[in-house]
Each structure stands twice: as structure tokens, then as C-alpha cells.
Amino acid sequence: MPKIEGFGLLTKFGGNELHNPLDIQDYGIRQIEDWFDSRNWEPFAFQRESWNHYANGLDGLVNAPTGSGKTYSLLVPALYGATLTSNKGIKVIWITPIRALAKEIKLSADRLIEGMGWDLICSIRTGDTSAADRKKFAKELPDMMITTPETIHVLLSQKEYRKYFKSLESVVVDEWHELLGSKRGVLMELALSHIKSLAPSLRIWGISATIGNLEQARDILLGADRSAHGVTVKAEHRKDIKVKSILPKSVDTMPWTGHLGIKLLEDLLPVIEKSRSVLIFTNTRSQCEIWYNRILEAAPELAGIIAMHHGSMSRDLRYWVEDALYDGRLKAVVCTSSLDLGVDFSPVETIVQIGGPKGVSRFIQRAGRSGHKPGASSEIYFLPTHSLELIEAAALRQAVKDEYHESREPFLLSFDVLVQYLLTRAVSEGFVANEILEEIRTTFCFSDINHEEWEWCLRFITQGGDALQAYPEYRKVEEIDGVYKVTGRAIAMRHRMSIGTIVGDSLLDVRYQRGSSIGNIEESFLSRLSPGEVFWFAGRCLELVRIEGMAAIVKNSSKPKGKIPVWSGGRFPLTSNMSDMLRMKLNEIAQGQIKDVELIRMQPLLDLQRERSAIPGKDELLVEYFESEEGYHLVVFPFEGRLVHEGMAGLVAWRIARESSISFSMAFNDYGFELLSDQPLEVNEDRIAEWLALENLLDDTTAGINESEMARRKFRDIAIISGLVFRGYPGVPVRQRHLQSNAGLIYNVFDQYEVHNLLYRQAHQEVLNQQLEMTRFRNAIWRMQNQRVLITHPPRPTPFAFPIMTDRMREKMSTESVEDMLNKLSLDYS
């Protein structure tokens, strides 16, 4: 029987004396040993280390491969600690970024509670919790609550919120790497800054997959007041990940996005057939819908044992899929990132990734959904959607081998989230300015907030700021005897309904005439449909009957074809780590070191690229300039990701047009960008150096991309999060165009009369930091300045240029017409 050295059995660990070592009998470790043994489990060293640190009152972060027992590294000590107190109320809060993971954590917790015979209750409290269950929850608090960052803030907005936290002993933030680098992470930082004051003996722990800035991630979670004494518990064992590519039989046609993927469907079916259960990951919900339908068309025998899962489907449908997958009733599930994180579906043997995941960590996270148990290998198939993604496949395998993980960059001074948080505190018991500021400054996001910025935030919530102080609806908070409070019931109600930072398009509920809901689709898609038109959603062919308020009433249709919904926030950009690995593989190709099976298979396409142009080495920047019937094409290949390339295209176009009267059509993808004009250009090394110069980089880039208009669009989200505009009541939300219009009017006011407004400034800053990745952009320009410019004049478009050109064409034409044209072009260019 394995022996667990935990809970004070070790008075030393890693050479460090532990605080207040506890007696082994007091912590009942022998019973936990027996339970582990009954399940044929043997704990890893990192689990033992976590138990020791927790038992001795420390905070920290657990890092271990997917499926290696991270959950029990903290569930065991947190739940056992809950048995040692007679206090009534919540003792453990477990934060999860996705609702599907909440169910998995509850199953694990209930399994441990039942196995140990503990008298504990574990409950889920999320946005999916029914009104009846919420009332029951408030009356009978569980010992452990599994919830989301948004729900924590909803609880903090209640008048008697302290009752939820007065008995609290620990907060565990699961999948912290997923929250870090997002405004949801900022929500978590702010919540913890106050909860620590409500429960002084609180332990704070996080669970994270491997990221490049692991120590910083721990410090941000714990806050400035605790980070110095936090510990990082890191598993020493590595997850065995087998990466396989589904290779096309040939790559003798020009590559364009999406073209190859469906052609490989017949090669995907045997992978599904041989596996007990398969998760098929797509990068977007639209892809998810398309692939589900195509698989079912090609293999109708899968009907009833294949399903799909994405965030726009109704809760009941998602829960059914999760339960059926867990029970082994499903052969395959086509899904998105809704099943990315931490979910343990034991029957799953195989993972398929459709198209480039664009990030190493995301790929590893998805691979870990298979073999989700200690010691098991994970198997993931990569199915390229166009030929050049075969290079990404080879780069991914190398990155997995080298453990080349991305960092998650934290947000700084997100004033929209801070304003929302101040309102949350004001609608509950209210706050004292100096006290809450002291808490807020312990967070990483607001550690550098200065006096002027803080005073602006207080003026904003009490007066509406300088430009809006004449309008009563923006004077939401009153200062009464030094306490900032919301006294208006309507303001409090509207605020509680608006808590959160996930902002998308306005959603219409899709439901049958008899009333059952299927899910929700963005208004921008459904508004383009007329009654009688057919579309596919959640695996069903539906006919639109009518739009009734903010609901789309539908009925089933037997028509074979229909439109596929499109959601905003489409494609992932290539991460900097993936860009590095991609350029490394290109350098190997340039030097003739083709060893990867994917690169061997795409040899004909690489030969064609060399024949017409060149393949750049690590110290070379490839520029192609050629003429076609469309005009003159300037195509540059930095291989730095689509967001950076969008900025570069605008920069170069602006600098060229500033010297001569010329206009361009622009296109870009993860590999490069294209400028198309009807006039010839002088293209040489000196001109390229001028167009990509570092001087006046920020001013020229913002002018070239119309940064002001991008900031205007970005401001809509900031306005919603900060409460400047209201999204509406349940069942009667404000329509998308009205939200944009309302936010646009406020933006114009700030642009003319209050340019120092922090929310206005934040919109411009987010465009630079997030949409353009300005730091990465500047580094890329510097790298390109130090590369040898390789200018070629291909007689026809090259394999590298063709995908960029097709993206431009597809944005201007219908799906049918562009596919006919591209097939013709592909033959012409072969």
C-alpha cells in the first residue's frame, strides 16, 4: 500500500523548514492513504508537497501536466481542512474559468467526500444556476462552492455579502493561466484583494498549466501583500504527447485557407472509427458547426453517437453532451475551447486539432484531454486546413518537445474593470476610499495607480466625470459620511445584471415555437435572414419563422443545405512562440534540412516556392513583387502573426501614399501581408528599409490603420464593462447597433471635450497593446531592419502569397463564386 507523506509528516521539504508542523494523526492521513490505495492511486511528489505547504498555512501555485492529478493536490487538503471546523458556511471556494469544468470539479469533490465519509456539501453556483437553486443556495450555504470570477463579484454586490466569506478558509483558482492576461483575471485580482480582508487566515492557491512566466503568474494571483511568501509547486514529470499529422496524399495544388481541410475528411473517419471516443477541436464555433455537419454527411452511421459542444449552445444541450461523453455514450464530439480546460472525460482516447491552434500552450492543453490520468500518454492528430499549415504541424511537434510555452501578459490599469468593481462594492455595503485603495494597490493590475487616476475614478462614479456631469444618470454613487454608496435601487439592479467583462455581440435566443431553447446566436447574423430561410445550428437544420423581440423563433427543416452562423472574435492570431518556431522550420527548409514527415510531404509545394521565388532563412526577409491582371502586388513575409501584419500593412501603405498619390487594397494572414495597387512601385532594398524604419513608428502606424476608428470600436466594450452604456434587461436586451451608437456618441464627447478621460485613453491603449501587439510589432520591425532583404519578382503568385490573396478575395465575394474562381486560379498557377 502506497504511503502518502503529507500533512506534517514531513517537517522539512526541499531543505526548507515548514511552519508549525502538524501531527499526522490530527490530519487523518492514514485514512486518505487508504482511500488512494482503494482506487489504485499513488500520489506524486508534487501532490505531497502541496499538502505539506497547505497544511502549514502557505499560499502558492501548483503547476503540473494535464491529467496528472493537479485537482487532488488541492482538493484533499482544502476539504480535509473544512472538516476540522464546526463553523457553518462556505469554507472552500473553487474558481473555474469555464462552466464545463465546474461539473468535473464537483464530481471529483463528491468522489473524495463520499470515499472519506466526510459530512460536507459541495455545490455549483454559476450563471447557469437556476433562480430556485440560487435561493436555496443563499439559505443553506455549502461547505464548498464551485463558481466563476463573475459570480464572485455578483456575491460581493449583495447587501449581506460578508456571510459568504466569513467562514472561508481557502480559495483555489483553477486554470489560472487561462484567466491571467484577460480582464476576467483582473476581476479575480480585485475580488481576492477584498476577500483577504474578510478572512484573515485565508489560504490562496492556484492551479496552472505550464506558461512562460510561471513565477510572475503566482505573484499576480497572491497579490503584493502575499507574493513574497508564496510557493510554487512544480511537478517534475513530463506529459508524453504523441503528435501525428493527417497528411494529404499530395500537395500539388496552391494552398488556400479551408480548402484542404474538408478534403481530408475521409482520412479523419478512420481515426474516429479506431478510437473509443474522440474530441475534435476547432478554433471557432462556425468551424465546429461546419465540421459536425460534414462528418455526419460522410458517415451517417455516426448519427446518435456524435455531438457538438460550443459556448453558444443552451446549457441543457451542453450538459447532455458532457454527461454522454463522460458515460462513454458518444463516439465523437466536435467542439471549441468550451472543452479546452481541465475536463476529465476518461473515455476520450484521441484528440484531433482542425487547423493550426496558433499557440503551443493551447495545443498542449487540448492534447491533454486524452490520456487524462497520471502516467497516461496523450495522442493528438493535426489536420491542416491548407498546405502551409503542414509547416505549423512540424513547428508544433518541435515546440512540444522543447517545452516552449507562451507567457501570458497581465493587464495593467484596466480602469473599466476598476470602475465596475467600485460600483459593485458601492451597491452592497459601500466603501471608504482610503481603505479600498489600500486593497486595490495590492493587485498587480493597479499597483501603480496614482493619486490623480484614483481621484478621477471617484469623480467618475459620483459625477460622471468632467464631460457627463450634467447628466443625472451618470451620477451613480453618493458619498455619505465618508462612505461611497449606491442608494438608487434601479442603479443597483442594472449594475448587478451587468457584472462581468465578457462582451460580445448582442445575442438572440434561438428557440422552437413551443418554447424550448437551443442556444443563442449573434444578432448580426440573424438580422440578415428573412423568415423562411434555413440555417444550421447545434447540429440541427432550422427554418427561421420570425424574430420576436430578442428571440429567433424557429422550426426544424428537412432542407439539405443552409447557412452557417458566424460569430465575432473569429480566428486566433499566431503567438510569438509559434512565430519563432515557424521561422526556425523555414530556416531548416532554406538550408535543405527537411526531416519532418510533414515537410517531406509538402516538398512539391516547397520546390514550387523556390522555383518562383525563394524560401527565407532566419536572417532574411522575403519580399515578392509582381504584376497580375488585378494590378501590382507587394507581398512581405515577416511570419509574425496576423495582428502584427495588419499594423505593418497599414504602416507601409501610409508611408508609400504619403510620398505619392496612390491607394491600396490590403490583405494579411499569419505569414505576411499584401498591398495591391493599380500603379507600379519602386521596390528595392533602400525603399523597403524606408518603409519599415523605426523612426516615427507609432505615429505612422496609427495613421495608417485609422487607429481612432479602431479605438472607437474598442470603446464600445469598455463602455459596457464600465457601465457607461446598459445592455438591457433579461429578455429585452439593447440591440447591437444601438449599443454601438450609444457608445460612439459618448466616445465623440470624450474626443472633443475630455481627452484626458481614462476610459477614452484606455481604448487607444488597448488598440496598441492588444489589437496591434505594439511591443511585439516594434520588436519585429527591429528584427526585420537587421535582416537581409530578399526581393524576388515571381512570374505568377507563389504558394506563400496565394493564401493571402485568397483571403482578400473571399472577403469581397460570395462563398460559391470565390471557390469557383480560386479553383481556376489554382489550376492556372500550378
Disulfide bonds with the S-S distance in Angstrom:
none
